Structure formats: structure tokens, C-alpha cells
Amino acid sequence: MKSIIHILIAFMFVMVFSSLPVTAVTDDSPYIHYKQMTMRFSGTDATVTLSFKLDTFVQAYTLLMGSHNLEGDIRKMFFEFDEVTVSQVGKDYATLRLGNVSQLSDGYYLHNSRALGSRVDMLTMVYPSGASKQISNAKQTSNIFY
């Protein structure tokens, strides 16, 4: 009986590792689906809350190995941003700090559009005043000033 359990566990590991490509996050990745992203701007920086849904095999992998292993894939989502600090990664969410995403010019901050590593169902960009802008099926952030 123990050998059957060991074979099943080994089979599960083989399935998980064979289903993961070298870069698990690509356009409309079958392994990680980004549902919601909220960017809250403050000065030149932004705080990002990202919610996602993982493929069943990746869920099993993160259950066994920990959700911190998703950090590299989440960073790939922000490949056009220079300063990315991952604060927290859970089984279906992440929080990050993006530094220098905007520039100060004549008393206003300007954020130039930047591409994202994968599509997001709903991107919400929150201005320091609390007003927000929502974009469905976002593949990039939008140009804004505040």
C-alpha cells in the first residue's frame, strides 16, 4: 500500500513539473489567471494588490512548496517597471510596491503607460484623491496624471 502512495505522489510531481514551462507567466497563461489588479498611486510610487487564480497543478505545487515560489512569476508581470518589491504572496493574491512609476512635473505627477506581462480582467488605478479609473481586459496601464 505504501508503494502505491509513493507512486501516486511521484506521479503528481511529474505532472506538476512537466506542466510548467520555463516561464509560467505569458500572455493569457493557462497556469495563472490574473483577475484583479489595483494600483494605488502615492507620489512617484504605487502600491499594487493583485488577485489571481492558479491552475490545479500549480495550486498543488504551491500547497507543497509554498506560495513564495510564485514571486518570480509575479515579478514577470511587471517586467517594464524598474523597482518592484514583492511584499506578500498568498495562495490567490500578492501585494507589491512599485517605485518611480511616475514623474513630478510642474506640480503634477505623470504616469506613462507601461505594458503588463499578462492580461488582467480588471485593472483599477486609484488616484491619491481616491478617484479611480477601471480598465477591463488590461494589457497595460494607462497614461494618467494626478
C-alpha positions in Angstrom: 0.0 0.0 0.0 2.9 2.4 0.8 4.4 1.9 -2.6 1.2 2.8 -4.3 1.1 6.1 -2.3 4.7 6.8 -3.2 4.0 6.1 -6.9 1.0 8.5 -6.8 3.0 11.2 -5.1 5.8 10.8 -7.6 3.3 10.9 -10.5 1.8 14.1 -9.1 5.3 15.7 -9.0 6.0 14.6 -12.6 2.7 16.0 -13.7 3.3 19.3 -12.0 6.8 19.8 -13.2 6.0 18.7 -16.7 3.1 21.1 -17.0 5.1 24.1 -16.0 7.1 25.8 -18.9 10.3 27.7 -18.2 8.2 30.9 -17.8 4.8 30.2 -16.3 3.5 33.7 -16.9 3.0 34.6 -20.5 0.1 36.1 -22.4 -3.1 34.5 -21.1 -1.1 31.9 -19.3 -3.0 28.6 -18.7 -1.3 28.4 -15.3 -2.1 31.7 -13.7 -5.1 33.9 -14.4 -5.0 37.5 -13.2 -8.4 38.5 -12.1 -8.0 41.9 -10.4 -5.1 44.4 -10.1 -5.4 47.6 -8.1 -2.7 50.3 -8.3 -2.8 53.0 -5.6 -0.6 56.0 -6.5 1.3 58.0 -3.9 3.9 60.5 -5.1 6.1 58.7 -7.6 5.3 55.2 -6.2 2.4 52.8 -6.4 1.2 50.0 -4.2 -0.3 47.1 -6.1 -2.8 44.5 -4.9 -3.1 41.6 -7.4 -5.6 38.7 -7.2 -5.2 35.6 -9.3 -6.4 32.1 -9.8 -3.9 29.2 -10.2 -4.2 26.1 -12.4 -4.9 23.0 -10.3 -1.4 21.6 -10.7 0.2 24.9 -9.7 -2.2 25.0 -6.7 -0.9 21.6 -5.7 2.7 22.7 -6.2 2.2 25.8 -4.1 0.5 23.8 -1.4 3.5 21.5 -1.2 6.3 24.0 -1.8 4.8 27.3 -0.6 3.3 30.3 -2.3 6.6 32.3 -2.1 7.6 30.3 -5.1 5.2 32.4 -7.2 7.2 35.5 -6.6 9.4 35.2 -9.7 6.3 34.7 -11.9 4.6 37.7 -10.3 7.7 39.8 -10.9 7.4 38.9 -14.6 4.0 40.6 -14.7 5.8 43.9 -14.0 8.7 43.5 -16.5 8.5 47.1 -17.6 8.8 48.6 -14.1 12.3 49.3 -12.7 11.7 49.0 -9.0 9.5 46.1 -8.0 9.3 44.9 -4.3 7.1 41.9 -3.5 5.7 42.4 0.0 3.4 39.4 0.3 2.3 36.4 -1.7 -0.6 34.3 -0.8 -2.4 31.4 -2.5 -4.5 33.8 -4.6 -3.2 37.3 -4.1 0.0 39.3 -3.9 0.9 42.8 -2.7 3.8 44.8 -4.2 5.4 48.2 -4.2 6.4 49.8 -7.5 8.9 52.6 -7.1 9.3 55.5 -9.5 6.3 54.7 -11.7 5.5 58.4 -12.1 7.5 61.6 -12.6 6.9 65.0 -10.9 6.4 67.8 -13.5 5.1 71.3 -12.7 3.4 70.2 -9.5 1.7 67.1 -11.1 2.7 63.5 -11.2 2.7 61.9 -14.7 2.4 58.1 -15.1 3.3 56.9 -18.6 1.6 53.7 -19.8 3.6 50.5 -19.3 2.9 47.0 -20.6 2.0 44.2 -18.3 3.3 40.7 -18.6 -0.1 39.2 -18.9 -3.7 40.3 -19.3 -5.7 41.3 -16.2 -9.5 41.0 -16.2 -9.9 44.3 -14.3 -7.3 47.0 -13.7 -8.2 49.7 -11.2 -5.9 52.7 -11.0 -6.6 54.7 -7.8 -5.5 58.4 -7.7 -4.2 59.8 -4.4 -7.6 61.8 -4.1 -9.5 58.4 -4.0 -10.9 58.7 -7.5 -10.3 55.7 -9.7 -10.2 54.6 -13.3 -11.1 51.0 -14.3 -9.9 49.2 -17.4 -11.3 45.8 -18.5 -9.0 43.2 -20.1 -6.0 45.4 -19.5 -2.7 44.5 -21.1 -1.1 47.8 -20.0 -1.5 50.6 -17.5 -2.9 53.9 -18.9 -1.4 57.3 -19.1 -2.6 59.4 -16.2 -1.6 62.5 -14.2 -2.5 63.5 -10.7 
